[in-house]
Amino acid sequence: MAAVPSGTGRDAATPEDPRAARLRAALTDQLIAEGAVATPRMAAAFRAVPRHRFAPGLPLEVAYANQVVFVKRDRHGVPTSSVSAPDIQAIMLEQADIRPGARLLEIGSGGYNAALMAELAAPGGEVTTVDIDPDVADRARACLDDAGYADVRVLTADAEGGVPEHAPYDRIVVTVEAWDLPPAWTGQLAPDGRLVVPLRLRGLTRSVAFDRVGDRLVSRSARMCGFVKMQGAGRHADQELFLNGGDLSLDADDLHTLPTAARIEDLLRAPRVARWSDVRVWRWEPWDTLPLWLATAFPGYCQLTIEVPGAPAVPGAPGGPGSEPLEPALRSGTPAVATESAFAYLTAYPVPDGRIELGAHAFGPAAEALADELIARISSWDRDHRNGPGPVITASPADDPAPQADLLVVKKHVQIAVDWVGERR
C-alpha cells in the first residue's frame, strides 16, 4: 500500500465551494477556543480535511457545525452509524497522540475520522478503517475517494477479531461504544501501542486512552463521550429499569445490583429528604469524574433519566409524597443510588454567581443516611479528585488473579480495575 497522501483533499473528484474553506477554518478556531483541539498538528488536520465531503447532501453550514451527522439508523430509528461531532473526534485523536509514520486502525467507519488520522500520520503512515456494515463501509470508501484520501484502506468485517493481516498497530481508535475489550485489540497493538476506546463502565461511557503494558492496558486519560453502540460479536444490550409506566428509567450495567422496580417505586412514595453539599460548579465546567467517583463508592449506582418531563415520581395523592416532579441535576443520566431501604439522586440549584450547588434528594426509610453519605462523597470528590487527573483504569485478562482496586468490574474478556489513589503503573 502506498503511503497516506498529505491529505489536503485538493485532489478530490469535484471542485470545492469557496465557502467551505472559510467554514472549516471557523470550525477549527471554535474547537481551539473550546480546548478540544490542543496541538498545532491537530489544528492543521481539521483545517485540511473537507468535512462536507463526508456529509453529502447537507448544507455546508450544517456539515461544519459542531454536531453529529447520523449516517444510518435501524428500523426502529436508533442510530447505528454516524460521523461524530468534531469536538469529540478532536478529543479522542488528541488522546491517541498519533505520530507521523504510524500504522493506524480505526474500528467503526464514517470516513472523516479516518481522513483526520491520515493527516496526522503523514508522511509515511498507514490507515485501515473497518466497519461491520457493508453499506457504511461502502459509503466511507466513496467519501474518502471523493475527498482525496484514496490510500486509506477500508474493510468490511466484525472488528471483534481486529484486523490481524495489517497488524501490529501503533494506535487503535474505536469510534463505537464498547462494553468489553476483546483480546485481539490488545494483541494487535505494538508493544508501546495505544488504544483509544469509548468504554462502557457501570452505565458510564468514557473515552479511555489505554497504553499497552504487556498483556494489560493502563489508562493515561479518560474523557466523557457518547457513541453509537458496538454491533456484531461485541454487542451488549443496555440494561434499563423502567418506573412509573415508563416515565422514569434507571440505567445500570447489572440490574441485579438494584432493587426491583416495584420496590423503588415504593421508596419514591416516601417524603423527600434534601441535603446540600456547599460544592459549587459552573454548568460548563467538566465535572465528569464525579459520576465515576460515585459509581466506585456505591454498589447500587445507576443513572436516572426522566423520560417524560414533569412526570411525578410515582402516582400519589395531589400534594402528597410522590406527587411532586423529580429534580435531577441533569436532563438524562443523573447519578443515582438505589438500595432496598433508600433511593437517592444528585440534584442541583442555581446560586447568584451563575454556578450550581450540588445536593442530594433521597426517599425511603434510610433516606437521611443515604443522602448524608452521598453528600460526603460529593465533598470528598471536591476535596481530593475534582482538580486531579482522575482514576487509573487498568484492563487485564478476565482469567488473571483479581487485582486489588477501588472498583473491580469483570466483563467477558477483561476485568477493569479503577484506582483513585496511586501512581500510574
N, C-alpha and C positions, 0 to 999 in steps of 0.2 A: 504494500500500500504506500502511496506517495505521502509525503509529509502534509500535514494540515496546512491549507493556504493561510496567508497572512490575515485573511478573514475580514477584509474591508467590505465584502458583499458587492464590490463595484463591478464584478463580472457576472452580475445577476442577469437573468434572461430578459427582463423588461426594464425600461427606464424608471428612475425613481422620481416621484413627485418632489419638487424642491422644498415643500413644506416639511417633508419627513425628517430631513437633517435638523431643522430647527426644533421640531418637537422632540427628536431623540436627544438633542443637547439639553433641552429644558428638563426632560425626564431625568437625565443623568445628574444635572445640577440639583434637582429635588432630592434624589437618592443620596447625594453627597451631604446636603444640608440636614437630612434626617439621620445620617450616620450609617445607613445601610451599605453604601459604598465608602470604603475606608482607605483604599490604596490607589495610587495613580494608574496601575495596570488594570484594575477593575474598572475605573472610570473610562479608560481608553476602550475597553471591550464594550461597555454599554454605549459609548459614542459611535462605535463602529458597526455593531450588528443591527440590521434593519428589522426591528420587531414587527413592523406591519406586514412583512412578508410571511410571518408565521401566524398571522391573523387575517387571512384573505377575506375580503368582503366586508370587513369592518371599517368604519370611518377612521381616518388617521388619528383623530383626536381620541378615539376610544382605544385604538391599538397602542397608543403611547401614554395612556392613563396608567396609574399605578394600581392596577386591579387585575384579577384573574380573568383569563379567557377560557371558557369551557369549550372543549373540543368535541366531547361525546358524552351522551347520557344513556342510561339503561332505559328499559321500557317503563320504569316507574318514575323516570325523571331525575334519578340520582346521578350526579356527575361521575363518570368513570375515567375521564382523561381531561387534562387541562393544560394550558400554558400558564404557569404560576404567576402570581403578582411579581413585578420586578424587584420589590424590596426584599421578599423572602429569597428570591433567587440570588440576589446580591449577597445577602447574609450568609447563605449556605456556601456560596462559592468563595467568599472571604474565609469561612471556616475551613474550606478544603485547602486553601493556600497552594493553588496549582502553579507549578513552575514550568518555564519553557522546556520543551523536550519530553514532557511527562506522557506516560501511557495512561489513558483515562477510560473508565467505564461509567456510563450513565444508565441507571435502571429506571425505566419509565420515560417514554419519549414524547416530546412535544416539538422538538426541533430547535427552538430558540435557545434553550439552556445548553444544548449540545454545541450550538454555534458560539455561545459565550465561552464555553470550555475550550473550543478550538482556538479562539483568540488568545486565551490565557496560556495555552500550551504551545503556541507558536513562538519561535520557529522549531520545527522538528518534532512536534508532538503527534500523538495519535489518539483519536477519539472514536470509541464504539458506543453506540446507544442502542438499547434493546427494549422492546415492548411486547407484551403478550398478545396484544390485539393487532391483527394484521392491518385493519383499517387505519389505526393510529400510526403504525409504523410506515405504511404507505404515504400517509399524509405528511409525516415528518420528512420522509425521503424527498417528496416533491417540494416541500417548503425549503429544505436545505439546499437543494439544487437551484431553486429559483433565487435564493439569497446569496449564492456563490460559495457554498460550503459542500461541494460535491465529494470531497475526500473524507467527510465524516462517514463512518461505517454505520449503517442502520440494519438491525437484525430483528427478526420476529421469533420470540422464544419466551418460555416461562423462566424468569430470572432466578427462581429458587435455586437453580444449579449454577448461577452465574453464567459466564461466557468463557469456558476454560480454554478454547482454542486461541484466544488472544491474550491470555494472562501471562505473566503477572501484571497487575496494575499498580501504578503509583498512587492513584486515587480512584475510589469508587464513590459516586454520588447517587444516592437513591432519591427519586422525586415522587415517591408514593409512600403513604403511611405504612410502616411495617410494625407488626405486633411482635415478631420474632426476628432473630438474626441467624439465617441458615449457615452451616459450616462452610459452604462454598465461598461465601463472601470474604470470610477471614482467610481461607486457604488460598484465594486467588489474589490477595493483596501482596505486594512486595514486602520484604521483611520490615522496611521502615515506612510502609504504606499507611494511608489514612482512608477511613470510611466515614462519610457524612450521610446520616440517615434520619428521617423523621420517625422516631421510635415511640410507640405507644407504651406507656408505663403507668399503671394504676389509673387508667382513664385519661391521662395527660399525654399530649403529644409534644415532644421536644426534638428539634434538630440537634443531634448529638454528633460532634466530631470525635471519632474514635481513632487512636493510633494503635497499630498492631504491636503487641509486646508478646512475642512467642505465639502461643495459641490463644492468648487473651486479647481483648480490646479495652483500652483505657481512655476515658474521655479527656478532652482538652477544653471543650466548651459545650454549652447546651443553650439553645435559644428556642423560645416559644414559636410554634408554627402550626399550620393546618394544611393537610393534603388529602387528595382522594385516596381511597384505600387500596391496598395491595389486592390483586386478583390472583387466580391460579392456586398453586400448592400452598402459598403463604397467606392465603386469605383467612381472615379471622373476623367473625361476626361480632359486632358490638353487643354488649350485654346491658340492657336497659330495663329499669323497673318503672312502670307507669302507675301513677297515682291519680285518684280523683277522676276516674274516667278518661284519663289521658291529658288532663290539664297540666300535670307536672310529670317530669321524668327524672330518674336518677341514673347516672352512668357510672359503671364500675367495671374494672377488669374481671372481677369474680363476684357474682351476685350472692354466692354462698357466704360472703363476709357480711352481708346485710340482713336485717330482719325482713319479714315478709311485707308486702305492700299493705296488707290489712293492718299489721302492727304499726307501721309508720303512720298510716292514716289515723289510727287511734292516738298516737303520740301527738300528732298535729292538732287534735281537738282540745288539747290541754292549753291553759293560759300561757301566753308567751313571756319568756324571760329575756330581758335585754341587758347586755353588758357592752362597755366601750373601752377601747384599749389605749387611747391617747396616742396611737400610732397614726400619723397622717402621711398621705402620699398624694402626688399630683396624678390626675387622671391619665396623663400621657406617660407617666413615669414607668419604666419597666420594673414591675414587682412580680415577675413570673416565677421567681424562686420560691415565693411564699406557698403556692399550691403544692409544690413538690415537698416542701418542708412539712406541711400539714399531712400530706399523704404518707410521709415517712413516720409521722408520730401516731396516727390513728388507724387501727386495723379496719374500722368501719368507714374509711374515707370514700367519698363518692362526689359526684358533681351534679348540682341541681340546675335544671332548666325549667323555666316557666313556659310551657308550650302555648298557653292561652293567656296573653297579658291581662292582668286584672283579676285572674281567677282566684277564688279563695283557696285556702289550704285544703280543706275538706268541707263537705256540706255541714253547715252548722246553723244554729238559730241566729237571726239577724242581731248583730251587736254582740253576740256571744263568742266564746272561743272557737276558732276555726273559721270565723266569718270574715275576718279582715284579709286583704291580699298579702301575700308574702312580699318581702322587701329585700331580695338578694342583692349583693354588691354588683353582680354582672347580669347582663341580659340572658346569657346562657353559660353553662359550665361553671356556676358558682361553687367554690369549695364547700363541702358539707360533710357531716359525720353522722352516722346512724348506728345506734346501739339498741338493745332490747328495752332500755329504760329511758332513752332520750334521743331527740333529733335536733341538730343544730346546723346553722349555715352562716357563712360570712355575710355581713351586711355593711353598709356604709352610709354616711350622711355628709353633705357639703358643709364646709366651715368657711368663715368670711374671707380668708385669704385665697380661696379658689381651690384648695386641696379637699380631699375627703378623709374622714376619720374612719378607720376600720373598727368593726364591732362584731358581736355575735348575737343572733336570736336563737333561742333554744326552747324546746317543748318537751313535756313528759315528766315523770316522777323525779328523774335525775337531771332536770334541765339546768338547775343552778350550778351543779358540779361540772357538767359538760361545758356550759357557757364559760365558766371560770377557767377551765383547762384550755379551751380554745383561745381565750384572751391571753393566757400565759404563753401559749405557743406563738401567737402573733407577736407578743412583746419580745420573746427570745429570738425570733427571726429578725426583728428590727434591731436588736442589740448585737447579735452575733453574725448574721448572714446577709442582711439587706444590702450592704455595700461590698460583700465579699465575692469570691469567684464562683460561688455555688458548689454543689457537691461534686465529688469524683464518682463517676458511673463506670463500673467495670463489668464487662461481659466475659464470662468464661464458660467452657462446655458444661452442659447440664449434668453430666455424669462425674464432674470433678467433685472433690470434697467441698462441702458448703463453706464459703468463707465467712468470717466474722464481718458484720456490716450493720449500719444503722437500719437499713431496709434490704431485704432479700426477696426478689421476685423470680420464681422459677417458671420458665417457659418451656416449650418443646425442645429447643436446641440449646438454649443458653440459660444461665442463671445470671440475673442482673443484680449487682450489689451497688447500693447507694451509700456513700460515706460523706458526712458533712465536715468531719474534722480529720486533719492529717495531710501529709504531703502527697502530691500526685506521684504515683508509682510508675 
